[in-house]
């Protein structure tokens, strides 16, 4: 049975998951990025949506479940967004 707290916990877990994905992506990406905590979290969440969705399509897992391929896809998505941001800034 669903409770009223589950949507909030889902959003909070996406934010925490996105923050860690953004941190890992920033650590891997060469060069210095001038991001704060909010921008890192937004980067990770956006990467999680993009990369997690693509990895779910490839691996066959549901995009709603936690999986290693989803975390790797999230990091790859965040790396892609960092690269696009660097190209647009030039």
Residue pairs with C-beta under 8 A, 6 or more apart in sequence:
14 45
14 48
15 41
15 45
17 44
17 45
17 48
17 66
17 71
17 74
18 41
18 42
18 43
18 44
18 45
18 46
18 47
18 48
18 74
19 37
19 40
19 41
19 44
19 45
20 44
21 44
21 45
21 47
21 48
21 71
21 74
21 75
21 77
21 78
22 35
22 40
22 41
22 42
22 43
22 44
22 45
22 47
22 78
23 40
23 44
24 75
24 78
25 43
25 44
25 47
25 75
25 78
25 79
25 82
26 33
26 35
26 40
26 43
26 78
26 82
28 75
28 79
29 79
29 82
29 83
31 86
33 82
35 43
43 78
43 81
43 82
44 74
44 78
46 77
46 78
46 81
47 74
47 75
47 76
47 77
47 78
47 79
47 80
47 81
48 70
48 74
48 77
48 78
49 77
50 77
50 80
50 81
51 72
51 73
51 74
51 75
51 76
51 77
51 78
51 80
52 63
52 70
52 73
52 74
52 77
53 63
53 73
54 73
54 77
55 61
55 67
55 69
55 70
55 72
55 73
55 74
55 76
56 62
56 63
56 69
56 70
56 73
58 69
59 67
59 69
59 70
61 67
61 69
61 70
63 70
